[in-house]
Amino acid sequence: MALIDKPDMAWRRARAIASDVSLYNEQKIIEGIENDDLFERLDAEIEEGRELYRSSVSPDLYAKTNFYDRAVVDIIVRSKGHIKSKIW
């Protein structure tokens, strides 16, 4: 499989991976937001997703963008703004 070298495709790939992390870890995300330890709880899952993303895109594109981190914030954090938390 060829590496992704177009920014719009890389952005979609990052969002798809972050969506999978969110989908399969819903309870951990809720608990992490409620307890203000989201990134500690999801460290392994987020890093696994990051590695999958990194292996999917060209090294140059990976080095020049932060699409995966932005997708994690957009999909995993921002979409859970309705969850009660002391951090909001």
Phi, psi and omega per residue, in radians:
M1 nan 2.296 -3.118
A2 -1.281 2.566 3.100
L3 -1.270 2.530 3.110
I4 -1.280 2.265 3.133
D5 -2.215 0.132 3.107
K6 -1.878 2.247 -3.081
P7 -0.972 -0.720 -3.118
D8 -1.141 -0.632 3.100
M9 -1.247 -0.649 3.109
A10 -1.136 -0.718 3.110
W11 -1.069 -0.774 3.105
R12 -1.108 -0.703 3.123
R13 -1.110 -0.773 3.117
A14 -1.047 -0.765 -3.135
R15 -1.175 -0.642 3.113
A16 -1.134 -0.733 3.130
I17 -1.156 -0.793 3.113
A18 -1.085 -0.633 3.093
S19 -1.105 -0.714 3.086
D20 -1.114 -0.749 3.097
V21 -1.028 -0.777 3.135
S22 -1.116 -0.816 -3.099
L23 -1.052 -0.788 -3.041
Y24 -1.521 -0.037 -3.096
N25 -2.325 0.558 -3.056
E26 -0.938 -0.852 -3.082
Q27 -1.153 -0.698 3.098
K28 -1.116 -0.636 3.124
I29 -1.160 -0.808 3.119
I30 -1.028 -0.869 -3.140
E31 -1.102 -0.671 3.131
G32 -1.147 -0.675 3.095
I33 -1.233 -0.781 -3.142
E34 -1.074 -0.613 -3.069
N35 -1.779 0.084 3.126
D36 0.972 0.719 3.052
D37 -2.423 0.614 -3.062
L38 -0.949 -0.876 -3.038
F39 -1.258 -0.479 3.038
E40 -1.229 -0.757 3.140
R41 -1.124 -0.646 -3.055
L42 -1.775 0.234 -3.058
D43 -0.921 -0.893 -3.093
A44 -1.108 -0.744 -3.109
E45 -1.191 -0.732 3.126
I46 -1.154 -0.728 3.134
E47 -1.199 -0.622 3.056
E48 -1.101 -0.749 3.086
G49 -1.108 -0.710 3.124
R50 -1.075 -0.748 3.133
E51 -1.138 -0.704 3.090
L52 -1.093 -0.773 3.109
Y53 -1.091 -0.848 -3.122
R54 -1.003 -0.674 -3.124
S55 -1.339 -0.159 -3.111
S56 -1.688 -0.362 -3.058
V57 -2.013 2.789 3.136
S58 -1.112 2.539 3.137
P59 -0.972 -0.659 3.141
D60 -1.118 -0.792 3.133
L61 -1.152 -0.710 3.122
Y62 -1.060 -0.753 -3.112
A63 -1.192 -0.503 -3.046
K64 -1.659 -0.123 -3.078
T65 -2.259 2.863 3.025
N66 -2.187 0.693 -3.077
F67 -1.003 -0.729 -3.093
Y68 -1.146 -0.801 3.123
D69 -1.067 -0.728 3.106
R70 -1.103 -0.701 3.133
A71 -1.144 -0.691 3.098
V72 -1.039 -0.815 3.135
V73 -1.142 -0.827 -3.115
D74 -1.080 -0.803 -2.977
I75 -1.602 -0.735 -3.061
I76 -1.526 -0.671 -3.062
V77 -1.643 -1.038 -3.028
R78 -1.054 -0.651 -3.106
S79 -1.248 -0.182 -3.139
K80 -1.845 0.401 -3.126
G81 -1.055 -0.297 -3.141
H82 -1.399 -0.202 -3.108
I83 -1.381 2.296 -3.122
K84 -1.090 2.259 -3.115
S85 -2.725 2.585 3.084
K86 -1.337 -0.176 -3.125
I87 -1.521 -0.205 3.117
W88 -1.604 nan nan
